[in-house]
Amino acid sequence: MLRILLTLLAAAAGGLLFARLHLPGGTIIGAMVGAAGYSLLAGGAQVTLPRPLVTGAYVVIGAVIGSGITRGALRDLRPVAMPAVLSAVTIIAAGLVIALVLRTLGIAPDAVVLATSPGALSAMTAVAAEQDSGVAVPIFHTVRVVLVLSSLPLLLRLSGG
């Protein structure tokens, strides 16, 4: 029980620190770093969080995502629906191609399709955890989010907007 509490405290400290430093994806990535740091410092043994706590966290993530969907957001979607669908289909196809390449090269992690699929870090991490996919999926998405957000200023400057 003490390890669970210390893991949660380390996760909270990391999340709050990264958010305060305004790092990309600060809260969730900082929480992951904090929990991982504690785990490694405490001997590297995995801490299994109680299922009700994990389920509650997924409910909160779902509520955060779902509460952003408003009538106004749906109205605003109309003019960009087709480009959004085209973009999503293209990104999904790219993820599948990347998964195939990684498999062909023999370097694909478990759950490679989930790891290379587009999606929000919090949502993809939750889906991966529900499927007991290990750490590859959150690591893939953390690297993706950090690289996208840190390269965005340069990409915007180069593309003119």
N, C-alpha and C positions, 0 to 999 in steps of 0.2 A: 504493500500500500504506500509506503514511503517513497519507493522508486517512481510510482505513478504520480504522486504529488510533486516530486522534484522534477520529473519530466515535464509536467504541465507548467510549473513555475519557470523552468528554463525556456520552454516554448513561448510563454507569455513575455518573458524578458527579451528574448530575441526578436519577437514580433514587434514589440513596442520600440525597441532600439532601432530596428531597420526602418520602421515607419517614421520615427522621429528624424532619422537621417535622410528621409525622402528617397530611399532606394527603390528601384523598380520592384513592384510586387512586395513591398516591404513587410507588411504584416504577415502574410502567409509564408514567404520565403524566410523571413527572420525567425518565425516560429519553427520552421523545419530545421534551420541551422541551429537554433537554440536547443531543440530536443535532441538532434543528432550529436551536438557537442557534449551535452550531458551524458548521453548514452556512451559515447566513446571515452569520456573521462571516467565514467563509472564502470569501466571494464568491457564495454562493447556488447553486453547482453541486451537483446531486444526487450523492450517493455511492452506488454500487451495491455492496451487500455480496455477498460470494461465496455462490453458491447453497448449497453444503454448510453454511455457517454459518447461513443462513436456515432451511434444512431442519432443522438441529439445534435451532434455537430453537423451531420449531414442535413438534418431538418433545418438548422439555422442557415447553412449554405444555400439550400433550396429556397428558403424564405427570402434571403438577400437577393438572389437572382430573380425569383418570381415577382418580388415586390417592385422591381424596376419596370415591369411590363404594365403599362397604363394605356388607356384609350388614346391619349395623345401620342404615345410612342408607336402604337399601331397605325395611327393616322400618318405619322411621319414616315412610316415604313413604306407606304404605298408608292411613292415615286422612286424609291431605291430598291424595291422588292426584286426586280429582275436582275439588276447588277449584283445584289447581295446573293441571290441564288446562284448565279453564274460564278461568282467569287468562291462561294462555299463548295460547289461541285468541283471547281478547279483545285482548291486546296485539299479537298478530300482525295481527289485522284492523285495529287502530288504525294500525299501521305502514303497512299497505297503503293505507289511506285518506289518511294524511299524504303518502305517495309520490304518490298520484293528485292531491292538491291541489297539491303542489309542481310536478308536471308541468303541470297545468292553468294555473298561474300563470306558467309558463315559467321557474321558478327551481330546477328539479330538477337536482342534480348528477349526474354519471355514477354508475352503480350506486346509484340512489336507493332501490331496494327493500332492498338490503343495508344502506345507510346508515340507513334508518328501521326496520329489523328489530330486535327485542329480542335481547339477548345480551350476554355478558360482553365487556368492552372487549378483553381479550387475545384471545379467540376470534374476535371479529368482525374485529379488525385482522389477525389471521393469515389468515382466509378472504379478506379483501379483498386482502391482499398476494399470496396465491396466485393470485388472479384478475386481478392487475395492475389493480386498480380505482382507483389513485391515492390521494390523501390525503383525499378527502371522507369516506370511511367512518370512518377513525380519528378525524377531527375531529368528525364527528357524534356518535360514541360517547363521545369524551372530554368534549364539552360536556354530553351527557346524564348521564354518570356524575358529573361535577363538580356539576351542578345538582341531581341527585337527592340525592347525599350531603350537599351543603351545605344543602339545604332540609329534609332529613329530621328534624332536631331540632324545627323549627317544625311540620312536618306531624304528627309524633308528639304534640306538645303539643296541637295543635288537635284531633286526632282522639281524644285520650284514651288513646293507647297504641299 
